[in-house]
């Protein structure tokens, strides 16, 4: 049997029972709390005692970052075909005299 993964900020996990995936976004070892953000966008808190009872595995970060945005359409992502060139960017400091 695999060893239970330790909670790590920025790491993604998959709950084996319900197949939901989440990332740890905060960890407070002083009060023993872990803040989880599920792929769908929901945020939930878990305590360290319960963490080790959840059947889960560490996974790679999902390629599809749009999970929390359930109503997003491909056209909503903007024109991903155009290359942004730095020579077209304005310098905010130029606005000051």
HELIX and SHEET records of a PDB file:
HELIX    1   1 UNK A   48  UNK A   51  1                                   4    
HELIX    2   2 UNK A   65  UNK A   68  5                                   4    
HELIX    3   3 UNK A   74  UNK A   77  5                                   4    
HELIX    4   4 UNK A   86  UNK A   88  5                                   3    
HELIX    5   5 UNK A   92  UNK A   95  5                                   4    
SHEET    1   A 5 UNK A  43  UNK A  47  0                                        
SHEET    2   A 5 UNK A  33  UNK A  38 -1                                        
SHEET    3   A 5 UNK A  21  UNK A  28 -1                                        
SHEET    4   A 5 UNK A  12  UNK A  15 -1                                        
SHEET    5   A 5 UNK A  56  UNK A  59 -1                                        
END                                                                             
